[in-house]
């Protein structure tokens, strides 16, 4: 049976069901319940008043709910059981921002597949991931769930995660329907405060924030989408017909269903967009929301709205059709139940190995002065810091099902894996990341004095990032910086490992350290991954998915900014250089900060390895291309150091002159290349000229003819470039 015929068969079955359903049963399909009180839920399911239930994690409960839906409700329509499976179910992988740092879509897809296999064992068939909100403000706690600041990288991560969750066949019992969120623009929340308003013009929305959603729909066959909490330019995303119908349905051809975020329909009343819950229900359904998460306005007011003519049967039927279509594609009508007594695949050996590899690839080496890392000729190692042995904290945000008892911490791993070769001296010094008590500093100094090298684990607890966990101060909390200053004064090799859910303000800490690894919140196997990287059994290869600011005052700071008429030149006079009574125009009249300059602490795409790489001259096969052409370009990459390592080669372009100002650089492709000492290879890219398209002055997506520049290098601040023309 071909896919087309199967699709036709599904539509026929949907037509049959719609003809038999009452208005209230249709509204029931559009109603999602929370698993807080299953006895109440069972009755609602029996009456056909639930299309989905959130957060059932017991297979027996899942089967009972499905049995009631299939055998005791009038229509016999299965429910979808959903859960926030964000970066793992039991086996927890690095936070999504850390996964994005790997620049490795393959391992991201494998991680999502492992999560789907584990979650589906308890009856979960729908996850509210991936979160693909592009963000340029690390104050926003949800950057931990995001793929970072760049639309191309975000799109690659979105496609990989959707493919991993959904598998090759959505009807496979181990597949989860993915839900890309939050549609759309949520990552631009004003001031980095969660749920806050955004003011994104449509051109920027299309050129930047919609890109990963579009890729997930068109390239990965995304099953569902979640609307966002916030309002953009005064229109709540949950009531935005232009986004949900004109763009998502009509332009992109999306035929899955749209779910609201938690109570975001009801919250349109709080926004001041809807007068009451009835109007909120009407506005949301008309805008294109198919299923309402928990707030119940659809079942409460929907039938009355239809009877009085405010809500059309066409909108109602379309919503139900979209939901039923996904249920058929998931195979729930044929196979709604889950085996209750099978051998669990939780924490499977293969999943743990994959989690370790994903963590290793996510680590970003920010500094390695005088080859401090990997550690060598070390007999005694002092291990300090509140995150050195904090199994819960290293799992990160949005972990509901992972268990800290299965977490291997850095201390555990160092003792188990290297304890026979190296004596490990440990003290947490601070009980948690916000601890201000310095009474343990005396013991810390004593232990450090007996060690050949020091590794200190800094950062933030998992509760300090994630939803509703925004910060105005990104400096290390508690007495962590004081602790590091004390250790730096001992003049011993000092390695700082940061475990965090966001880019932190770490300029001082980087200066104090001989080597710095940014390990994010690395998940269940973070400890073994860190231990092997510290001792060189594996090497760091991650690159930053977000620009790191020198301080909060630089935010927002990102690599793909537009040029000003007076861009900075690196020759500007900074605040400590200004002569007394300097003339008003003597400082350069450029776009920069007197106290911070214009450069970040670390740029997007930055990351060191345990070797050095040399880039040769960029070679273009041809430098004049048609708008439907393929640009072929290559560069020789040589490992000029002493260790095997992986480099992420990044390709950037710039449209020099256009009908609207274009960014100074845009990532267009990347490749992970592994080379041994002295080894070299030519890294080839084929760039489709259509990928240079943008939404122009007339709001048309076009490739404009003109002059372009192209860079190939190891980060966004690479300078080696060539030029080409598009005719």
N, C-alpha and C positions, 0 to 999 in steps of 0.2 A: 504493500500500500504506500503510495507516494505521500510526501508531506502535504502536498496540496489537497489530495483526496481526504487525508486524515483531517485536515483543517476544515474541509467542507462537512465532513461527518460531525465534527465537534459543533460547528455552527448549527447544524440541523438538530442536534440534541439540545443545544441551548434554546433554540426556538420552541421545541416541544415543552421544555420546562417552563419557559416564560409564559406560555399560553395557559398553563395549569396553575401558576402561582397567583396568590392574592397579592394585593398591594402591600399588606403588612409582611407577608413572607418575603417579598422582594426587598423591603426595607430591612428585614432580618438578615438577609445576605450581606447587606451593607453595614452591619453592626458588628464591631469587634469588642469582645469582652476581655476583662483581665481575670486571671485565675485565682484571684483573692478568695472567692467564695464559690467553690465548685458546686455545692448543693443547689445554690440559686442558679448557677449557670446551667446545670443539667436540665432544670425545668424550662429555662429559656430556649435551650437547644431543642428540647422536645417539642416546643411550640413553634419551631422554625424561626426563632428570633435572634439567631447568631450565625454569622458567616465565618467567624474566626474567634479563637481564644488565644490570648497572650500568655506565655510563660508557664505552660504545663511542662514539667520535666520528669514526671513519673509515667513510665510506659503503661501501667495499669490504668491510671487516670486518663491518659490519652485515648486508650482503647475504649474505656467506658463512654467518654464523650463522643467518640466516633460511632460507637454502637447505638447510642441514643439518636444521633443525627441520622444514621443510615436506616435504622429499623423502627424507631419510635416516632420520628417526625413525619408529618404528612408527605413531604416531598422527597425524603430520603437523600438529601444533599449533604455530602461530607463537609466538615469544617476544616479550616487550615489552622494548624497550630504554629504560632510564631514565637520568636525569641530573639533577644539581642545577642547574636553570636558575632561579635565584632572582630576579635583577633584570636579566635580559638574558642573551643567549648570547654573541654577538660584540659587538654594540652594547650597551654597559652603561648602564643607566639608574640614577637615584639609588637608594641603598639603600631597602628597603621603608619604613623609618621616615621617610625623606625623602619618599618618595612619599605617605605618609599625611599629611605636613605640607601637601601641596597641597590637601587637602580636595576633591579632584577625581576622583571615581570614573571619569569618562570617560577621562581621560588615563592613569589606571592600567590600565584595560582595554586601551587602545590599546598601551601599553607591553608588556603581557603577550602581546598578539597578535603584536607585532613579534618578541618573543623566541621565540614558538612557530614562526613562519615560519622564522626563522634556524635554530633547533635541529632542526627536522624535516628540514632539508636533509641532515643527516648520518645520518638514520635514528632519531633520538630521538623517541619518541612518548609519553613519560611524564616529568613533572617533579615533584620533591619540593618543591612550593610550591603555594599560598602558606603561609607560616608565619603563623599567626593567633593566636599566644599573646599574651594580654593580660599586660602587665607594668607594675609600678609601682616597679621597682627598677633604676635605670640602672647599678648595679654589674654587673649581669648582662650579659655581652658580647653575648648574642643579642637584646638590644633592637634592634640594628641591623637585624635581619630582621623585626622585629615591626611591627604597626600602632599600637603605643603602648598607652596606659592605658585607653582608653574602649571599652566594648562596642559602642556604636552605630557609631562611626567604624570600628572594627575589622570590624564586620559589612559595612559598605559597601565597605571595601577588599577583604574576602574575596570577596564576590560579584563585584566588578569583576575581580579577578585570575583567578578561576576562569573567568568568561565569556571573558576574553581568551585564556587558555591553551587552553581547550576549543573556542572558536569556536562558531558556530551549529550545526555538525554535527560530532560527534566523529569520524565516519568520514572526514572531509576529511583528506587526507594532511598538511596543515599544522597539524592540531590535536594538542595534547598533552593526555593525561589529567592532570588536576591532582591533587595529593595534599595536602589541608590537614593541617597538622601544628602542634603535637604534641599528640595527643589523650590527656589534656587536663589543663590546670592547670600545665603546665611553667613558665610565666612567673612563678610564685610561688615559685621555688626559694629555699629558706631562705638568708638572708644574701647573696643575689645570686650564689651560687656555682653554677656550672653542674652539672647532673646531681643537684643536691641534693634532699632530700626536701621535700615540701609538706604542709601540714596545712589543707586546704580543706574546710570542712563542705559538705554537699550543697546547702544553700540558696544559699550563695555560689557554688558551682560552677555552679549552674543560672542564677542571676541575673547572673553576670559572665562566667566563663571559657568556658562552653559556647556563648554567644550567637553568636560569629562562625562556629563550626562548624555550628551549626544553620542559620544563614542560607545558608552555602555549600551545604549538602545540599538544603534546601527551596527556595531561590530560584535557585540556579545549576546544579543537577543535578551536583553534585560526583561525580567518578568513583571516587576512592580517598581513603583517610584513612590517616595514619601514627600509630601509637601512640607514646607518649613514653618517654623513658629513665627518668624518675623514679618514685618511689613516693609515693602520697598516702595519708596516714594508715595507712601500713604495707602498702598494696597496690600493687605495681608496675602502672603503667598498661598494660603489655603483658600482664598477667594479670588485668585488671579486667573480669570478666564483666558487672558492672552497667553500666559505661560502654559496653563494646563490643557487648553484646547487648541489654540491657534498654532503654537509652536510644537508642543509635545505630540499632539494627535495629528494635526493636519500637515505640518511641515515634516516631522520626523517619522510619521506612520506608526507610532507606538500603539500596540494593541493589547498590552497588559492592563493592570489596574493601578489606580492611584489611591494610596492610603494617607489619611491625615496624620500628622504627628500627634502625640498624646494630648488629647483635649484641645487641639488647636482650632477646631471648629467653634467650640464654645468660647474660646479665648478671643474670637473676633468681636464678641460683645465687650470684653475688657478693653480691647484695642480702641473701641469707639467706632468700629466699622459697621457693626450690626446692632440694631436696637434691642433685640432679645434673642433667645435661643431659637425661636421659630425662624426668624429672619436669617440667623446664622446658618441654619440647616439649609434653607432655600438657596442662599448665596453660595454655599460650598458645593452643593450638588450641581447647581447651574454652572459653576466655574469648572467643574470636572473632577471633583472628589468622588471616588467610587465607594470607598469604605471609610467609616469613621472610627478612629481609635478611641474607645472607652467613654466618650462624653455623652453618647446616647441621644443626641438631638434629632437624628434622622428617624429613629423608630418612635420617638416621642411626638414629632410634629409632621413627619413626612406625609402620612395619609391625608391629614387635614389640608396640607398644602396642595396636594393633588386634587382633592375634592373641590377646593375653592378656586382652582385654576392657576395658582401661583407657580406650581411646579409641574412641568410637562411629563407625561408618561414616557415620552421619547427619552428625556434625560434619565429618568428612573430606569427604564429598560436597558439603556446603554450602559449604565453603571453596573447593573446586575450581570449583563452579558460579559462585560470585561472581567468580573470576578469569576464567573463560572468558567470562562475560557481558561483561566489560569488553573483552576481546580481540575479541569479535564487534562490539561497539559502535564500537571503533576501526577496524573494517574490515580488520583484520590478516589474516584468513583469505582475503579477496579480493585484498588489496593489501599484501603483507608487505614489499615491496622499495622501495628508494629509488633515484632516478636518480643515477648517479655522475658524469655529465659535463655536467650542466646549468650554466647561468650562475649564479654564487653571488649570493644576496641579502644576504650579509654586508656590514655597514656601508653599506647602501643609503642613498641621499640622503634618502629619506623617513624612514628609521629614525633617521638622525643628527639631522634636524630635529626629530623627535618627542622624541629624547633631550634636546636642548637646551631645548625647551619644558617638558618634565617637570622638568628641573633648575631652570629659572627659577621655576616654580610652587612648587617645594619650598623655596625660600629664605625664611627668616624674618628680617625686619628687627626686631631687638630694641631698637635705640637709634638715634636720628638727631638728635643735638643740633644745634640751630641750622641745620638743613637741610644738614648736611655732605654728604649724598648727595641726589641724584646729583652726581657731581663736575662742576664747571663752572669755566670760566676758569682751567683748569690748563694750564700750559705744560710743566712737568716733574713727573713722578710717580715717587716712590721706591717700589719693590716689594720687600718683604722677607719672610722666613719660610721655614721648611723645607718647607712645602707649596705654595709659590708655583710650583714647577716640578717636581712629583713625580708623573709620569704613572701609576705603579703605585698609589701611595697613594690617589689620588682615586677609583679604581674601587671601593674598599670591600671588605668581607668577602664570602666565598662567590662569588668570581669565578674560575672554572676555565678559561674559554675566551676571555674578553676579553683583548685584547692591548694592552699599554701603548704600543706603537708607533703605535697609532691614536688614542691619547688626546690631546686638546688641553688643555694645562694653562692656568691663568690667565695665566702669563707669555707663553706662545705666543700666546694670544688677544689680550692687551693690545698686544703688539708688532704683530701682523698686522692687527688691526682698528682700532687707534687710534694706532699708532706714527707715522703721518704727521702727526697733529695734536698729539701729546703725546710729549715725550721720555721714554722709560722707562729709569730707572736701577734696576738689579737687583742684589741680592746675597741668597743664601739665608740668610746669617748662621750658621745652624745646619744641619748636614748632614742631620739627620733629627729627628723630633719629640722624641726622648729625649736628644739631644745636649746635653751640659753645657759644651762648649768655648766660651768667650766671647772668644776671641782675635780674632774678626772684628768685634767691636763697634766698634773704632776705624774700620774702613772703613765700617761701617754708618752711624756718626754723620756721617762726611764726606759720604757720598752723600745722607743725609737733609737735611743742611744746605743742599744745592744744590737741593732739591725744593720745590715749592709745596704738595704734600700727600703723605701716606704711606699706603700700603695694606700691611698685614702679614697673612700667611696662617699661621694657627695651628691647633692641633688635635692629632690623633693619626694615626699610621700605620694602614693598614688592618689590620695584624696585631694591633693592640691591641683590636679589637672582633671579635665573632663567637663561634662555638662554643668553649667552654673558655677564653675570654679575659675572665674576670671581673676586676674591679679593686676594691680596697678604698679606693683613693685616686683621686678623680676630678679632681684638680687637673691643670693642664697639666704634662706631663713635661718633663724637661731644663731648659734655661735660657730657655724661651719667655717666661715671665712677666718675668724679668730683662730680656730683650730689649725687651719692650713698655714696661717702666718707663723704660728709656733713651730710647726714642722719644717717649714722652709728655712727658718733660722738655724736649723741643725746642719745645714749644708750637706745633706745626704741625697742621693738620687730620689727624687720625689715624683711619683706618678699620681695624677688625679683622674679618677674615673667618675663620670657624671651619670647618674641614673635619674631621668626626668621625663616628663611628658610634653615638654615644650623647649624651645630655645630660651635659655636663661641669660641673664646679664653676668658674664663671667670674665670680663677683661682683667680684673685684678687677680683672679684665681689662675688664669692662664699665665700671667707674668710670674706668679709665685712658683709654678710647677715646671719641672723639667720635661714632662710628657703629659699629654691630656688625651683621654679617650672619651668621646660622647657615646654612651651606650643606651640612651633612651630608657624606657622601661622594657627590659628585654624578654620578660616572660619566664615560663617554667624552667627552661634550660639556660637562662642567662648566666648562671654561675660557671658551668663548664665552658661555655663559650668565652667568657671573660678570662678564665684561667688559661685556656689554650692560647688566646691572643697575647696575654701578658708574657708568656714564656716562649712565644714564637712557633708553637706547633701549627698554628694557623695565623693568618695576617689580616689586619683590618683592610677593608676595601670600600667601605661606605662613603657616600658623598652627601653633603648637606642638602636636604629638600626644601630648606628655608634659610634665608639670610639671617645671620646672627648679628643683632645690633650691638654697638658698643654700650649703649644705655637706652633706657626706655624713651628718652626724648627724641631718638632718631626714628621711632616707629611712626608711620609705616616706612620701612626701607626694604627694597626688593630690587633684584637685578634688572628686570625688564621694564624699567620705568621709561617714560617719554623724556625726550630732551627738552630743556628750556632754551630760551633765547640766550641765556647766559650760563651755560653749564660750567661746573667746577673744572679746574685744570690741574689740580694737585700742586699749584703754586700759591695757593691762598695763604694769607697770614693768619695763624691761629691765636687764640686769646693771650697766651703767655708771651707771644712775640710782638704784641702791639706796643709801639712806643707811647709814652705818656703824651697826651695832647696831640695824638695822631689826627691828621685831617680826615674828614668824613668819608672821602672817596678813596682812601689809601689802602683799603683792605681787599680790593679785588673786584667788588661789585659782582660777585658770582653766587651761584646757588649752593650754599653750604652752611654749616653751623660753626660759629666762631670757636666753640669749645670742643666739638667732636669731628670737625671736618665734614667730608661727604662720603667717606668710605665706611663700610660696616666693619665689625670685628672680623667676621669670616663671610665670604660671599657664597651665594647659592652654588651648589655643585662642587664645593671645596672638600678635600679630604686627602690626607697623606697615606702612604703605605710604608712598609719596611724596606723599601728600595727607592730608587729614583728612576724616573722615566724621562726619556728624551724624545721630543717630537721633531720629526724632520719637516721638510718643506711640504706645504699643502699642494697637491697636484689635481687640477681640474682637467677632465677629459675635453671639455669645451666650455667656453665662457660666454657664449651667446645662445640662449635657449628660447624656445617657443613656450607659450603658456600651458601647453599640454605635454611638455617634454619631461625628461628625467635627467636631473643633474647627477653626474657621476664624479665622485671626488674621493681621494685617498690621501693617507698620510702614513709615513713610516714611524712606527713606535718601537723604541728600543729600551730594554731594561738595562740600565747602566749601573745598577747596584749589585749587591751580593746575595739577595734573597729572591725566591720566586714570589711573585705578587700579581694582583689583579688591578688593572687600571680601568676606570670608566671613561672612555673617550666620548666627548660631548661635541655635538655639532650645533652651532648657533648661526643665525642669519640676522641681517638687518635690511629693511627696505628703506633706502636713503631718502627718497622723495615720494610722497604719496598724497592722495586727496585728503587724508586725515593723518595726523602725526602718528608714526609707528614707534614701537619700543626700540631702545638702543640695541637690544639683543633679544632674541627669542630662541629657546631650545627647540630644535626640530628633530633630533635623533640622538641616540647614544648606544654604545656597545661596551660590554664587559670583556676585557681582553686579559688573559693570563699568560705571563711570560716568565721564563727562568732567567737566571743571571746571564747577562750578555746576549740574550736572545732578542731578535727583532722580527717584526712582521709588518706588512702593509695592511692598514685597516681601511676597508672600502665602505663607502656609503653610497646609496642611490636615493636621491631626494626627489620625490615627485613635486614638480613645480606647483601643482595644485595645492600643496600643503602651505604655500605662501599666501593663500587667500585670506582676506579679512573683510569685515563689514565696512563698507566705504561711506562716503559722505551722503550718498543717496540710499543708504541702508540696503545695499546689495552686497552679497558675498562674492568677491571677485579677486582675481590675481591681476594686479596692475602692472603694465609694462614699465620698465625703468631700471635703475642701477641698484645693485644689491651687494652686500658684503657677507662673507662667510668665514667663520672661525672653527678650528678644530683644536681641542685642548682638554685639559684635565679639570677645568672649572669655568664658571661664567666670567672670570676676570682674565681669561687667556687673551693674549694680544696678537698672536700670529693670525693673519687673515689674508684672504684673496677677494677679488671682485668678480662679479659676473653680471650679465645683462639679461633681462627678459623682454622679448619682443611682443 
